[in-house]
Amino acid sequence: MTHPHNEAGRRLFAAVLSSQMGITVDYCLARYVPAVVDPSWADLAWKLQQQIVDQYYRDVMNPDQGTRRTQ
């Protein structure tokens, strides 16, 4: 089970990401923000932000395969 402070942090992080991506916080949590039980979740989460956003845009650009098309 996730520590309450970690869960609050996950929700805050997902709120920031979801506002940038135009999706709901719950969807962002379920799809893009892993459950992190380590107290240093915040450092990890912000380091992962770009990867999460990139994955989201890959999903949007090519939802069937989950990969971005390259030219």
PDB file with one MODEL, atoms N, CA, C and O in Angstrom:
MODEL        1
ATOM      1  N   MET A   1       0.840  -1.192   0.000  1.00  0.00           N
ATOM      2  CA  MET A   1       0.000   0.000   0.000  1.00  0.00           C
ATOM      3  C   MET A   1       0.882   1.251   0.000  1.00  0.00           C
ATOM      4  O   MET A   1       1.925   1.297   0.653  1.00  0.00           O
ATOM      5  N   THR A   2       0.452   2.227  -0.723  1.00  0.00           N
ATOM      6  CA  THR A   2       1.214   3.467  -0.853  1.00  0.00           C
ATOM      7  C   THR A   2       1.044   4.323   0.398  1.00  0.00           C
ATOM      8  O   THR A   2      -0.058   4.433   0.936  1.00  0.00           O
ATOM      9  N   HIS A   3       2.118   4.916   0.850  1.00  0.00           N
ATOM     10  CA  HIS A   3       2.070   5.833   1.991  1.00  0.00           C
ATOM     11  C   HIS A   3       1.200   7.033   1.618  1.00  0.00           C
ATOM     12  O   HIS A   3       1.263   7.503   0.481  1.00  0.00           O
ATOM     13  N   PRO A   4       0.384   7.542   2.558  1.00  0.00           N
ATOM     14  CA  PRO A   4      -0.514   8.668   2.233  1.00  0.00           C
ATOM     15  C   PRO A   4       0.197   9.882   1.633  1.00  0.00           C
ATOM     16  O   PRO A   4      -0.328  10.525   0.724  1.00  0.00           O
ATOM     17  N   HIS A   5       1.383  10.192   2.138  1.00  0.00           N
ATOM     18  CA  HIS A   5       2.110  11.342   1.591  1.00  0.00           C
ATOM     19  C   HIS A   5       2.521  11.072   0.147  1.00  0.00           C
ATOM     20  O   HIS A   5       2.484  11.967  -0.697  1.00  0.00           O
ATOM     21  N   ASN A   6       2.912   9.836  -0.126  1.00  0.00           N
ATOM     22  CA  ASN A   6       3.274   9.484  -1.494  1.00  0.00           C
ATOM     23  C   ASN A   6       2.060   9.578  -2.411  1.00  0.00           C
ATOM     24  O   ASN A   6       2.163  10.049  -3.544  1.00  0.00           O
ATOM     25  N   GLU A   7       0.908   9.124  -1.912  1.00  0.00           N
ATOM     26  CA  GLU A   7      -0.309   9.170  -2.721  1.00  0.00           C
ATOM     27  C   GLU A   7      -0.714  10.615  -3.004  1.00  0.00           C
ATOM     28  O   GLU A   7      -1.126  10.939  -4.117  1.00  0.00           O
ATOM     29  N   ALA A   8      -0.597  11.476  -2.007  1.00  0.00           N
ATOM     30  CA  ALA A   8      -0.902  12.893  -2.224  1.00  0.00           C
ATOM     31  C   ALA A   8       0.060  13.482  -3.253  1.00  0.00           C
ATOM     32  O   ALA A   8      -0.337  14.279  -4.103  1.00  0.00           O
ATOM     33  N   GLY A   9       1.302  13.089  -3.168  1.00  0.00           N
ATOM     34  CA  GLY A   9       2.290  13.559  -4.130  1.00  0.00           C
ATOM     35  C   GLY A   9       2.007  13.061  -5.533  1.00  0.00           C
ATOM     36  O   GLY A   9       2.149  13.801  -6.506  1.00  0.00           O
ATOM     37  N   ARG A  10       1.605  11.797  -5.632  1.00  0.00           N
ATOM     38  CA  ARG A  10       1.250  11.237  -6.941  1.00  0.00           C
ATOM     39  C   ARG A  10       0.098  12.025  -7.548  1.00  0.00           C
ATOM     40  O   ARG A  10       0.115  12.349  -8.735  1.00  0.00           O
ATOM     41  N   ARG A  11      -0.909  12.334  -6.722  1.00  0.00           N
ATOM     42  CA  ARG A  11      -2.073  13.069  -7.236  1.00  0.00           C
ATOM     43  C   ARG A  11      -1.686  14.474  -7.675  1.00  0.00           C
ATOM     44  O   ARG A  11      -2.161  14.964  -8.700  1.00  0.00           O
ATOM     45  N   LEU A  12      -0.824  15.120  -6.899  1.00  0.00           N
ATOM     46  CA  LEU A  12      -0.368  16.461  -7.273  1.00  0.00           C
ATOM     47  C   LEU A  12       0.400  16.408  -8.592  1.00  0.00           C
ATOM     48  O   LEU A  12       0.164  17.216  -9.490  1.00  0.00           O
ATOM     49  N   PHE A  13       1.318  15.456  -8.698  1.00  0.00           N
ATOM     50  CA  PHE A  13       2.104  15.289  -9.918  1.00  0.00           C
ATOM     51  C   PHE A  13       1.189  15.002 -11.106  1.00  0.00           C
ATOM     52  O   PHE A  13       1.363  15.576 -12.181  1.00  0.00           O
ATOM     53  N   ALA A  14       0.211  14.110 -10.910  1.00  0.00           N
ATOM     54  CA  ALA A  14      -0.730  13.783 -11.985  1.00  0.00           C
ATOM     55  C   ALA A  14      -1.574  14.994 -12.360  1.00  0.00           C
ATOM     56  O   ALA A  14      -1.917  15.174 -13.528  1.00  0.00           O
ATOM     57  N   ALA A  15      -1.909  15.820 -11.381  1.00  0.00           N
ATOM     58  CA  ALA A  15      -2.697  17.022 -11.676  1.00  0.00           C
ATOM     59  C   ALA A  15      -1.917  17.970 -12.580  1.00  0.00           C
ATOM     60  O   ALA A  15      -2.471  18.547 -13.516  1.00  0.00           O
ATOM     61  N   VAL A  16      -0.636  18.123 -12.292  1.00  0.00           N
ATOM     62  CA  VAL A  16       0.209  18.986 -13.127  1.00  0.00           C
ATOM     63  C   VAL A  16       0.310  18.410 -14.533  1.00  0.00           C
ATOM     64  O   VAL A  16       0.100  19.117 -15.519  1.00  0.00           O
ATOM     65  N   LEU A  17       0.634  17.123 -14.619  1.00  0.00           N
ATOM     66  CA  LEU A  17       0.766  16.490 -15.934  1.00  0.00           C
ATOM     67  C   LEU A  17      -0.546  16.529 -16.710  1.00  0.00           C
ATOM     68  O   LEU A  17      -0.562  16.879 -17.890  1.00  0.00           O
ATOM     69  N   SER A  18      -1.645  16.171 -16.048  1.00  0.00           N
ATOM     70  CA  SER A  18      -2.919  16.092 -16.762  1.00  0.00           C
ATOM     71  C   SER A  18      -3.345  17.455 -17.293  1.00  0.00           C
ATOM     72  O   SER A  18      -3.958  17.544 -18.357  1.00  0.00           O
ATOM     73  N   SER A  19      -3.025  18.518 -16.558  1.00  0.00           N
ATOM     74  CA  SER A  19      -3.372  19.849 -17.059  1.00  0.00           C
ATOM     75  C   SER A  19      -2.551  20.192 -18.296  1.00  0.00           C
ATOM     76  O   SER A  19      -3.037  20.882 -19.192  1.00  0.00           O
ATOM     77  N   GLN A  20      -1.319  19.717 -18.350  1.00  0.00           N
ATOM     78  CA  GLN A  20      -0.473  19.949 -19.524  1.00  0.00           C
ATOM     79  C   GLN A  20      -0.944  19.115 -20.715  1.00  0.00           C
ATOM     80  O   GLN A  20      -0.830  19.541 -21.864  1.00  0.00           O
ATOM     81  N   MET A  21      -1.474  17.923 -20.429  1.00  0.00           N
ATOM     82  CA  MET A  21      -1.825  16.991 -21.497  1.00  0.00           C
ATOM     83  C   MET A  21      -3.302  17.042 -21.868  1.00  0.00           C
ATOM     84  O   MET A  21      -3.705  16.451 -22.870  1.00  0.00           O
ATOM     85  N   GLY A  22      -4.115  17.738 -21.079  1.00  0.00           N
ATOM     86  CA  GLY A  22      -5.533  17.838 -21.390  1.00  0.00           C
ATOM     87  C   GLY A  22      -6.306  16.560 -21.131  1.00  0.00           C
ATOM     88  O   GLY A  22      -7.255  16.253 -21.852  1.00  0.00           O
ATOM     89  N   ILE A  23      -5.913  15.809 -20.109  1.00  0.00           N
ATOM     90  CA  ILE A  23      -6.612  14.576 -19.740  1.00  0.00           C
ATOM     91  C   ILE A  23      -6.997  14.666 -18.268  1.00  0.00           C
ATOM     92  O   ILE A  23      -6.568  15.580 -17.564  1.00  0.00           O
ATOM     93  N   THR A  24      -7.813  13.709 -17.804  1.00  0.00           N
ATOM     94  CA  THR A  24      -8.228  13.743 -16.403  1.00  0.00           C
ATOM     95  C   THR A  24      -7.104  13.267 -15.496  1.00  0.00           C
ATOM     96  O   THR A  24      -6.221  12.514 -15.905  1.00  0.00           O
ATOM     97  N   VAL A  25      -7.163  13.727 -14.258  1.00  0.00           N
ATOM     98  CA  VAL A  25      -6.162  13.323 -13.267  1.00  0.00           C
ATOM     99  C   VAL A  25      -6.212  11.813 -13.052  1.00  0.00           C
ATOM    100  O   VAL A  25      -5.170  11.161 -12.983  1.00  0.00           O
ATOM    101  N   ASP A  26      -7.423  11.251 -12.945  1.00  0.00           N
ATOM    102  CA  ASP A  26      -7.541   9.815 -12.700  1.00  0.00           C
ATOM    103  C   ASP A  26      -6.954   8.997 -13.844  1.00  0.00           C
ATOM    104  O   ASP A  26      -6.279   7.995 -13.610  1.00  0.00           O
ATOM    105  N   TYR A  27      -7.210   9.422 -15.084  1.00  0.00           N
ATOM    106  CA  TYR A  27      -6.634   8.704 -16.222  1.00  0.00           C
ATOM    107  C   TYR A  27      -5.116   8.830 -16.213  1.00  0.00           C
ATOM    108  O   TYR A  27      -4.404   7.864 -16.488  1.00  0.00           O
ATOM    109  N   CYS A  28      -4.632  10.004 -15.900  1.00  0.00           N
ATOM    110  CA  CYS A  28      -3.190  10.228 -15.837  1.00  0.00           C
ATOM    111  C   CYS A  28      -2.563   9.326 -14.777  1.00  0.00           C
ATOM    112  O   CYS A  28      -1.518   8.722 -15.016  1.00  0.00           O
ATOM    113  N   LEU A  29      -3.193   9.234 -13.613  1.00  0.00           N
ATOM    114  CA  LEU A  29      -2.689   8.362 -12.543  1.00  0.00           C
ATOM    115  C   LEU A  29      -2.672   6.907 -12.994  1.00  0.00           C
ATOM    116  O   LEU A  29      -1.683   6.198 -12.810  1.00  0.00           O
ATOM    117  N   ALA A  30      -3.776   6.474 -13.583  1.00  0.00           N
ATOM    118  CA  ALA A  30      -3.899   5.068 -13.959  1.00  0.00           C
ATOM    119  C   ALA A  30      -2.932   4.676 -15.069  1.00  0.00           C
ATOM    120  O   ALA A  30      -2.388   3.572 -15.061  1.00  0.00           O
ATOM    121  N   ARG A  31      -2.717   5.573 -16.020  1.00  0.00           N
ATOM    122  CA  ARG A  31      -1.964   5.203 -17.217  1.00  0.00           C
ATOM    123  C   ARG A  31      -0.499   5.620 -17.169  1.00  0.00           C
ATOM    124  O   ARG A  31       0.358   4.918 -17.706  1.00  0.00           O
ATOM    125  N   TYR A  32      -0.197   6.754 -16.533  1.00  0.00           N
ATOM    126  CA  TYR A  32       1.133   7.332 -16.696  1.00  0.00           C
ATOM    127  C   TYR A  32       1.944   7.512 -15.420  1.00  0.00           C
ATOM    128  O   TYR A  32       3.165   7.652 -15.491  1.00  0.00           O
ATOM    129  N   VAL A  33       1.305   7.513 -14.262  1.00  0.00           N
ATOM    130  CA  VAL A  33       2.053   7.759 -13.025  1.00  0.00           C
ATOM    131  C   VAL A  33       2.082   6.472 -12.206  1.00  0.00           C
ATOM    132  O   VAL A  33       1.066   6.084 -11.630  1.00  0.00           O
ATOM    133  N   PRO A  34       3.236   5.809 -12.149  1.00  0.00           N
ATOM    134  CA  PRO A  34       3.313   4.547 -11.422  1.00  0.00           C
ATOM    135  C   PRO A  34       3.161   4.763  -9.919  1.00  0.00           C
ATOM    136  O   PRO A  34       3.446   5.842  -9.400  1.00  0.00           O
ATOM    137  N   ALA A  35       2.711   3.725  -9.237  1.00  0.00           N
ATOM    138  CA  ALA A  35       2.653   3.778  -7.775  1.00  0.00           C
ATOM    139  C   ALA A  35       4.068   3.616  -7.248  1.00  0.00           C
ATOM    140  O   ALA A  35       4.697   2.573  -7.424  1.00  0.00           O
ATOM    141  N   VAL A  36       4.553   4.651  -6.609  1.00  0.00           N
ATOM    142  CA  VAL A  36       5.921   4.639  -6.094  1.00  0.00           C
ATOM    143  C   VAL A  36       5.848   4.692  -4.575  1.00  0.00           C
ATOM    144  O   VAL A  36       5.266   5.622  -4.016  1.00  0.00           O
ATOM    145  N   VAL A  37       6.430   3.703  -3.900  1.00  0.00           N
ATOM    146  CA  VAL A  37       6.355   3.664  -2.446  1.00  0.00           C
ATOM    147  C   VAL A  37       7.598   4.251  -1.789  1.00  0.00           C
ATOM    148  O   VAL A  37       7.598   4.509  -0.586  1.00  0.00           O
ATOM    149  N   ASP A  38       8.641   4.461  -2.554  1.00  0.00           N
ATOM    150  CA  ASP A  38       9.875   5.036  -2.017  1.00  0.00           C
ATOM    151  C   ASP A  38       9.629   6.489  -1.606  1.00  0.00           C
ATOM    152  O   ASP A  38       8.976   7.231  -2.340  1.00  0.00           O
ATOM    153  N   PRO A  39      10.145   6.912  -0.435  1.00  0.00           N
ATOM    154  CA  PRO A  39       9.952   8.301  -0.006  1.00  0.00           C
ATOM    155  C   PRO A  39      10.510   9.330  -0.992  1.00  0.00           C
ATOM    156  O   PRO A  39      10.075  10.481  -0.991  1.00  0.00           O
ATOM    157  N   SER A  40      11.442   8.940  -1.809  1.00  0.00           N
ATOM    158  CA  SER A  40      12.011   9.879  -2.780  1.00  0.00           C
ATOM    159  C   SER A  40      11.189   9.907  -4.075  1.00  0.00           C
ATOM    160  O   SER A  40      11.709  10.232  -5.142  1.00  0.00           O
ATOM    161  N   TRP A  41       9.890   9.561  -3.966  1.00  0.00           N
ATOM    162  CA  TRP A  41       9.029   9.512  -5.147  1.00  0.00           C
ATOM    163  C   TRP A  41       9.070  10.804  -5.936  1.00  0.00           C
ATOM    164  O   TRP A  41       9.009  10.785  -7.166  1.00  0.00           O
ATOM    165  N   ALA A  42       9.174  11.933  -5.239  1.00  0.00           N
ATOM    166  CA  ALA A  42       9.098  13.224  -5.931  1.00  0.00           C
ATOM    167  C   ALA A  42      10.249  13.394  -6.907  1.00  0.00           C
ATOM    168  O   ALA A  42      10.044  13.823  -8.043  1.00  0.00           O
ATOM    169  N   ASP A  43      11.464  13.059  -6.471  1.00  0.00           N
ATOM    170  CA  ASP A  43      12.617  13.157  -7.363  1.00  0.00           C
ATOM    171  C   ASP A  43      12.422  12.260  -8.574  1.00  0.00           C
ATOM    172  O   ASP A  43      12.669  12.667  -9.709  1.00  0.00           O
ATOM    173  N   LEU A  44      11.980  11.047  -8.323  1.00  0.00           N
ATOM    174  CA  LEU A  44      11.759  10.090  -9.404  1.00  0.00           C
ATOM    175  C   LEU A  44      10.674  10.592 -10.352  1.00  0.00           C
ATOM    176  O   LEU A  44      10.831  10.549 -11.572  1.00  0.00           O
ATOM    177  N   ALA A  45       9.581  11.065  -9.780  1.00  0.00           N
ATOM    178  CA  ALA A  45       8.457  11.500 -10.604  1.00  0.00           C
ATOM    179  C   ALA A  45       8.840  12.640 -11.533  1.00  0.00           C
ATOM    180  O   ALA A  45       8.493  12.620 -12.714  1.00  0.00           O
ATOM    181  N   TRP A  46       9.550  13.631 -11.014  1.00  0.00           N
ATOM    182  CA  TRP A  46       9.903  14.756 -11.866  1.00  0.00           C
ATOM    183  C   TRP A  46      10.935  14.356 -12.908  1.00  0.00           C
ATOM    184  O   TRP A  46      10.951  14.916 -14.004  1.00  0.00           O
ATOM    185  N   LYS A  47      11.797  13.396 -12.585  1.00  0.00           N
ATOM    186  CA  LYS A  47      12.741  12.896 -13.590  1.00  0.00           C
ATOM    187  C   LYS A  47      11.998  12.139 -14.687  1.00  0.00           C
ATOM    188  O   LYS A  47      12.403  12.145 -15.849  1.00  0.00           O
ATOM    189  N   LEU A  48      10.907  11.489 -14.295  1.00  0.00           N
ATOM    190  CA  LEU A  48      10.135  10.709 -15.265  1.00  0.00           C
ATOM    191  C   LEU A  48       9.153  11.555 -16.071  1.00  0.00           C
ATOM    192  O   LEU A  48       8.549  11.067 -17.026  1.00  0.00           O
ATOM    193  N   GLN A  49       8.993  12.818 -15.691  1.00  0.00           N
ATOM    194  CA  GLN A  49       7.956  13.629 -16.334  1.00  0.00           C
ATOM    195  C   GLN A  49       8.088  13.633 -17.851  1.00  0.00           C
ATOM    196  O   GLN A  49       7.100  13.418 -18.553  1.00  0.00           O
ATOM    197  N   GLN A  50       9.275  13.869 -18.363  1.00  0.00           N
ATOM    198  CA  GLN A  50       9.433  13.944 -19.813  1.00  0.00           C
ATOM    199  C   GLN A  50       9.124  12.605 -20.469  1.00  0.00           C
ATOM    200  O   GLN A  50       8.514  12.563 -21.537  1.00  0.00           O
ATOM    201  N   GLN A  51       9.543  11.508 -19.833  1.00  0.00           N
ATOM    202  CA  GLN A  51       9.235  10.188 -20.384  1.00  0.00           C
ATOM    203  C   GLN A  51       7.731   9.951 -20.414  1.00  0.00           C
ATOM    204  O   GLN A  51       7.200   9.399 -21.377  1.00  0.00           O
ATOM    205  N   ILE A  52       7.047  10.373 -19.350  1.00  0.00           N
ATOM    206  CA  ILE A  52       5.603  10.189 -19.280  1.00  0.00           C
ATOM    207  C   ILE A  52       4.908  10.999 -20.372  1.00  0.00           C
ATOM    208  O   ILE A  52       4.022  10.492 -21.060  1.00  0.00           O
ATOM    209  N   VAL A  53       5.311  12.249 -20.527  1.00  0.00           N
ATOM    210  CA  VAL A  53       4.711  13.097 -21.563  1.00  0.00           C
ATOM    211  C   VAL A  53       5.003  12.529 -22.951  1.00  0.00           C
ATOM    212  O   VAL A  53       4.121  12.510 -23.809  1.00  0.00           O
ATOM    213  N   ASP A  54       6.228  12.068 -23.177  1.00  0.00           N
ATOM    214  CA  ASP A  54       6.572  11.459 -24.463  1.00  0.00           C
ATOM    215  C   ASP A  54       5.705  10.239 -24.737  1.00  0.00           C
ATOM    216  O   ASP A  54       5.218  10.065 -25.854  1.00  0.00           O
ATOM    217  N   GLN A  55       5.506   9.390 -23.726  1.00  0.00           N
ATOM    218  CA  GLN A  55       4.672   8.202 -23.900  1.00  0.00           C
ATOM    219  C   GLN A  55       3.241   8.599 -24.235  1.00  0.00           C
ATOM    220  O   GLN A  55       2.602   7.980 -25.086  1.00  0.00           O
ATOM    221  N   TYR A  56       2.743   9.623 -23.571  1.00  0.00           N
ATOM    222  CA  TYR A  56       1.388  10.100 -23.850  1.00  0.00           C
ATOM    223  C   TYR A  56       1.267  10.536 -25.305  1.00  0.00           C
ATOM    224  O   TYR A  56       0.311  10.169 -25.989  1.00  0.00           O
ATOM    225  N   TYR A  57       2.230  11.314 -25.776  1.00  0.00           N
ATOM    226  CA  TYR A  57       2.139  11.783 -27.158  1.00  0.00           C
ATOM    227  C   TYR A  57       2.324  10.643 -28.154  1.00  0.00           C
ATOM    228  O   TYR A  57       1.752  10.682 -29.243  1.00  0.00           O
ATOM    229  N   ARG A  58       3.102   9.640 -27.805  1.00  0.00           N
ATOM    230  CA  ARG A  58       3.185   8.455 -28.670  1.00  0.00           C
ATOM    231  C   ARG A  58       1.822   7.782 -28.739  1.00  0.00           C
ATOM    232  O   ARG A  58       1.383   7.376 -29.815  1.00  0.00           O
ATOM    233  N   ASP A  59       1.151   7.661 -27.601  1.00  0.00           N
ATOM    234  CA  ASP A  59      -0.181   7.053 -27.576  1.00  0.00           C
ATOM    235  C   ASP A  59      -1.159   7.852 -28.431  1.00  0.00           C
ATOM    236  O   ASP A  59      -1.968   7.277 -29.158  1.00  0.00           O
ATOM    237  N   VAL A  60      -1.083   9.172 -28.343  1.00  0.00           N
ATOM    238  CA  VAL A  60      -2.000  10.032 -29.092  1.00  0.00           C
ATOM    239  C   VAL A  60      -1.709   9.969 -30.590  1.00  0.00           C
ATOM    240  O   VAL A  60      -2.628   9.901 -31.407  1.00  0.00           O
ATOM    241  N   MET A  61      -0.428   9.991 -30.941  1.00  0.00           N
ATOM    242  CA  MET A  61      -0.047  10.001 -32.353  1.00  0.00           C
ATOM    243  C   MET A  61      -0.367   8.676 -33.041  1.00  0.00           C
ATOM    244  O   MET A  61      -0.705   8.655 -34.224  1.00  0.00           O
ATOM    245  N   ASN A  62      -0.262   7.579 -32.309  1.00  0.00           N
ATOM    246  CA  ASN A  62      -0.481   6.270 -32.908  1.00  0.00           C
ATOM    247  C   ASN A  62      -1.049   5.330 -31.849  1.00  0.00           C
ATOM    248  O   ASN A  62      -0.335   4.462 -31.346  1.00  0.00           O
ATOM    249  N   PRO A  63      -2.324   5.493 -31.506  1.00  0.00           N
ATOM    250  CA  PRO A  63      -2.889   4.738 -30.390  1.00  0.00           C
ATOM    251  C   PRO A  63      -2.886   3.225 -30.591  1.00  0.00           C
ATOM    252  O   PRO A  63      -2.868   2.479 -29.613  1.00  0.00           O
ATOM    253  N   ASP A  64      -2.905   2.760 -31.835  1.00  0.00           N
ATOM    254  CA  ASP A  64      -2.929   1.317 -32.071  1.00  0.00           C
ATOM    255  C   ASP A  64      -1.628   0.648 -31.668  1.00  0.00           C
ATOM    256  O   ASP A  64      -1.636  -0.451 -31.113  1.00  0.00           O
ATOM    257  N   GLN A  65      -0.502   1.312 -31.946  1.00  0.00           N
ATOM    258  CA  GLN A  65       0.790   0.697 -31.676  1.00  0.00           C
ATOM    259  C   GLN A  65       1.513   1.329 -30.496  1.00  0.00           C
ATOM    260  O   GLN A  65       2.471   0.754 -29.979  1.00  0.00           O
ATOM    261  N   GLY A  66       1.070   2.499 -30.065  1.00  0.00           N
ATOM    262  CA  GLY A  66       1.712   3.160 -28.942  1.00  0.00           C
ATOM    263  C   GLY A  66       3.094   3.696 -29.264  1.00  0.00           C
ATOM    264  O   GLY A  66       3.913   3.898 -28.367  1.00  0.00           O
ATOM    265  N   THR A  67       3.355   3.927 -30.547  1.00  0.00           N
ATOM    266  CA  THR A  67       4.659   4.465 -30.941  1.00  0.00           C
ATOM    267  C   THR A  67       4.463   5.650 -31.866  1.00  0.00           C
ATOM    268  O   THR A  67       3.495   5.705 -32.625  1.00  0.00           O
ATOM    269  N   ARG A  68       5.364   6.577 -31.802  1.00  0.00           N
ATOM    270  CA  ARG A  68       5.304   7.762 -32.660  1.00  0.00           C
ATOM    271  C   ARG A  68       5.879   7.403 -34.028  1.00  0.00           C
ATOM    272  O   ARG A  68       6.897   6.717 -34.123  1.00  0.00           O
ATOM    273  N   ARG A  69       5.233   7.861 -35.059  1.00  0.00           N
ATOM    274  CA  ARG A  69       5.762   7.620 -36.407  1.00  0.00           C
ATOM    275  C   ARG A  69       6.920   8.559 -36.681  1.00  0.00           C
ATOM    276  O   ARG A  69       6.880   9.737 -36.325  1.00  0.00           O
ATOM    277  N   THR A  70       7.938   8.032 -37.308  1.00  0.00           N
ATOM    278  CA  THR A  70       9.085   8.862 -37.679  1.00  0.00           C
ATOM    279  C   THR A  70       9.119   8.998 -39.185  1.00  0.00           C
ATOM    280  O   THR A  70       8.642   8.131 -39.917  1.00  0.00           O
ATOM    281  N   GLN A  71       9.689  10.099 -39.633  1.00  0.00           N
ATOM    282  CA  GLN A  71       9.746  10.337 -41.085  1.00  0.00           C
ATOM    283  C   GLN A  71      11.108  10.015 -41.624  1.00  0.00           C
ATOM    284  O   GLN A  71      11.346  10.154 -42.824  1.00  0.00           O
TER     285      GLN A  71
ENDMDL
END
